[in-house]
């Protein structure tokens, strides 16, 4: 983990920063994947993402984390909890629902620190591993997850721009 990044439990005071990071990261990877990022300024979509972060923070079943720079600025956000797909054994797996890092902080350790926090949480809970979905056209995210040991498990669902979401798994044990 990068010594300049601190991961902590998110609070409702972090929601605006988390939503901003989510919006900017999402815009950057959708644009890189070939889509026009018109949603960046859409207040309805922004509010939907904001409500999602509030839900993750206050839910008794979910955990939301923030990555902070050494200056105390939130540069990354993560949401995790029980798997949403019925075919994933909830007694063995936890789901990494979202991990976003501000594009200006890419490559500086925030994503790795958040990922380590996820694997620590999974291991501490006695689970075998994790599950997530990655947008097929987000090559940067897929490289990140593969580097950290994740493998596609064959499950896909339609995503934006004609590219599927690909489910991936990580086995810790």
ChimeraX attribute file (.defattr): number of C-alpha atoms within 10 A of each C-alpha:
attribute: neighborCount
match mode: 1-to-1
recipient: residues
	/A:1	15
	/A:2	12
	/A:3	9
	/A:4	15
	/A:5	25
	/A:6	20
	/A:7	20
	/A:8	14
	/A:9	13
	/A:10	23
	/A:11	15
	/A:12	13
	/A:13	9
	/A:14	17
	/A:15	20
	/A:16	15
	/A:17	18
	/A:18	29
	/A:19	22
	/A:20	18
	/A:21	22
	/A:22	26
	/A:23	22
	/A:24	19
	/A:25	21
	/A:26	20
	/A:27	20
	/A:28	18
	/A:29	19
	/A:30	19
	/A:31	15
	/A:32	15
	/A:33	18
	/A:34	12
	/A:35	15
	/A:36	13
	/A:37	17
	/A:38	9
	/A:39	14
	/A:40	16
	/A:41	11
	/A:42	11
	/A:43	10
	/A:44	10
	/A:45	13
	/A:46	18
	/A:47	12
	/A:48	12
	/A:49	19
	/A:50	20
	/A:51	14
	/A:52	14
	/A:53	26
	/A:54	21
	/A:55	16
	/A:56	23
	/A:57	21
	/A:58	14
	/A:59	12
	/A:60	9
	/A:61	10
	/A:62	15
	/A:63	20
	/A:64	24
	/A:65	23
	/A:66	29
	/A:67	29
	/A:68	19
	/A:69	20
	/A:70	11
	/A:71	8
	/A:72	11
	/A:73	13
	/A:74	22
	/A:75	26
	/A:76	30
	/A:77	30
	/A:78	27
	/A:79	23
	/A:80	23
	/A:81	22
	/A:82	20
	/A:83	20
	/A:84	14
	/A:85	10
	/A:86	7
	/A:87	7
	/A:88	15
	/A:89	13
	/A:90	16
	/A:91	12
	/A:92	16
	/A:93	24
	/A:94	28
	/A:95	25
	/A:96	22
	/A:97	19
	/A:98	15
	/A:99	23
	/A:100	25
	/A:101	26
	/A:102	22
	/A:103	17
	/A:104	11
	/A:105	13
	/A:106	14
	/A:107	10
	/A:108	15
	/A:109	20
	/A:110	29
	/A:111	26
	/A:112	18
	/A:113	21
	/A:114	26
	/A:115	19
	/A:116	15
	/A:117	18
	/A:118	24
	/A:119	20
	/A:120	13
	/A:121	16
	/A:122	22
	/A:123	17
	/A:124	9
	/A:125	13
	/A:126	14
	/A:127	18
	/A:128	17
	/A:129	19
	/A:130	26
	/A:131	24
	/A:132	23
	/A:133	20
	/A:134	20
	/A:135	21
	/A:136	20
	/A:137	23
	/A:138	19
	/A:139	14
	/A:140	12
	/A:141	17
	/A:142	20
	/A:143	12
	/A:144	14
	/A:145	20
	/A:146	14
	/A:147	10
	/A:148	13
	/A:149	13
	/A:150	20
	/A:151	18
	/A:152	18
	/A:153	12
	/A:154	9
	/A:155	11
	/A:156	17
	/A:157	11
	/A:158	12
	/A:159	14
	/A:160	13
	/A:161	12
	/A:162	10
	/A:163	16
	/A:164	17
	/A:165	19
	/A:166	21
	/A:167	19
	/A:168	22
	/A:169	22
	/A:170	22
	/A:171	15
	/A:172	15
	/A:173	8
